[in-house]
Amino acid sequence: MERENCQMSGSQSDSGVITMEDLEGFSEEGHSDSAYNSSLQDDAEQERLLNYWQNVGRGHQVEVPRDMAEPIQQLTRNNRTSQEREIVPFRLISQKEKCGEILYEERLYEKAKWACITVHEKQYEQSICLGFMKLMRYICEQNSTGTYLGLTIPVVTIVHTEESRTVLSQAVTVAYYLPLEFQNQPPQPNDTEIMIQEWPTTIVYSRTFRGTTNEQSILHEINMLAEALDFSEICLEDSFIMAGYTNPAARNRHNEIWFLRRL
């Protein structure tokens, strides 16, 4: 399979993921359903959307390849009628507060199926870019059913550190929770690099944070949660999850860092 050009240059504080929210402003700028009334108009609309994404991508130091045109158009069309995105279900066990601030939550996630891809780029942002675009293709009809599967949140990233928790491993796994209607019979990806995995029932300790999600901010949040827990030895010591709920290009976006409890 030909590899996408997903290189980034510039500050690591820049996010490398292009998501639905990048399209929302564009799709609200006066484009009507009449743009899809003929194949000619359809092709023109697809080209405009791709050009918009490529312009946004350059602002993030990301090259969006031309074969992303159809997935981008599919996401845009469905986003115009979608009211909300399915959230990964969990049960809240407990939470720790201090001075009215929630330091962390303890949650139970039941076993579920996820579409996962592991990427080995030099920088965290590069891996996220490549992995997310491949999952977009899977969501947008490039699967055994040929249907649009629908977005779910959060999209999660499994990261690993060495013992001192000062460096992230280059191996990053990006994962998409399959909507409830597909949990029993997951559509199979056309891309052989994407694997459908059943994750076991898991207890996580989750800390919310706002802002950028680069290597430095993730390492910082890992250490902040470790300090808040006071008993982080009951968690896995080198595997963590970054959960993203909102547009990574937004200034005040919603993210979480998860510690996985040993079972």
Protein Blocks (a to p, Z undefined) as FASTA:
>chain_A
ZZddfbdedjfkbccbdcfklmmmmmmnopafklmmpmklmmmmmmmmmmmmmmmmmmno
pacdfklmmmmmmmmmmmmmpmbdcddddddfbdcdeehiafbdcddddddddddddddd
fbfklmmmmmmmmmmmmmnopafkopaebiaddddddddddfkopaccfbdcddddddfk
lmmmgcddfblkbccdddddddddddddedjddfklmmmmmmmmmmmnopmmmpcfkbcc
dddfbdfkbmbbcddddddddZZ
